[in-house]
């Protein structure tokens, strides 16, 4: 079952202006239910346009957008219901907070759906839990929160609508590493526990590698590839040709390969790289949890050190 | 995306009028407006209309745009015309129906006054809005008002406020659009319901917009202080305005036009307009 399908979709901003260039050019795509899909591409490649087409903020010039197999523009008057089904967290969502308390802000979406009473309370609490907003924060003003907390409160506001698919446009932009982990970890937990399909737009290859099951690469208003994460990152040259990069650890693996230490081209997480390197030098099987801790704290440093020892 | 917002009406160009010193352009428009009001006789109006057409042609601005500038004032134009046609007494009765009396003088007067309003629009758009960037205008205004500093009017501060306001209009429009999108994605509905409901629906947009405007103002103030901005005292400009002979030649041309209008009024009076 496909959660989302795009069938030959094209879209151009201000179509009537002379010299308008299509932002999406005859794009077809299908995203399976339940997983986390990454969407990467250079600035201006059409990512943000694509996500706004998915929840009906933009209407395609041609082609159809299908959500759960239904054309979202079949009944234009019911487009609001589509927006509840396809929850979109825009870039820098903390700038959309407005209510007096965090709880009220999270409740804005579900209230617009006509939900009230106990169910509303339950939804707010559950969304806050997924987003990592402690109960003590719910009564505070959203403007008293830290940057990362604001971001997570805004995320909770969309999760509270219980969308069938959750779309995040650059959810971790401008956050520190701990903030990134908090928000993306929350999204992953939410996806796994509720079975919600998630689409994450990001520039960070490391985030993609860490959280996504498969990756869509966009370039020049078209889809370049859509494959499982490991396969996408093994195409370093093709990614480089459209101005994208592979995760740092993948480059480390490639450099090791040139030195004659072949640990494969599908290395894209630090954990996996460390395991492969240790395997290669014939070290005793390691307690993976310990390595994970070291890798988590020291990022690629652990992999680098392991390579140097070799 | 930002390009679809026509902000100000500046039309890119390289005509003589585009290149005139903006300070002189402001003076020219003022004088031209006075000249338009001086015109009484039909002959004077013909002269001014011809001059206006020449100016428009010089700027190479599509006449369609000039007509567009008249659109917002259409109501005033029509209203003035109607008042003049129906309520202007005269000697030559053309049409009578109960209390409605239309005189030839009324129709002539209506035509000339409509022409006058249109000339005013052409004058300001050709010399100011269409050929001068908003920034050049505020700069020029600041320098023209400079003498007021002696009277302790904070001219520089006002002009800086204008400049900053102009600079941030596109930014805020962009931001508004983003916030509207974000709240729409959460199911906000701005198009249905009673007036009060629609008003309430604006709260989720206005609060974030105000907050971000204050935040930007704060950041900008800090950035300006970091670059040692302390106000207008002793401040020099990157592009200082210089008026050249051609600017004053053009100014004299407008004065000559004024003299022509006065002479035509006096020696070739024809279908004179009242008021």
Interface residues (C-beta under 8 A of the other chain):
Chain A: X13 X14 X17 X52 X55 X57 X80 X83 X84 X87 X88 X90 X91 X93 X95 X96 X97 X98 X99 X108 X109 X112 X113 X143 X157 X158 X161
Chain B: X1 X3 X4 X175 X178 X179 X181 X182 X183 X184 X185 X186 X187 X188 X189 X203 X204 X207 X208 X211 X212
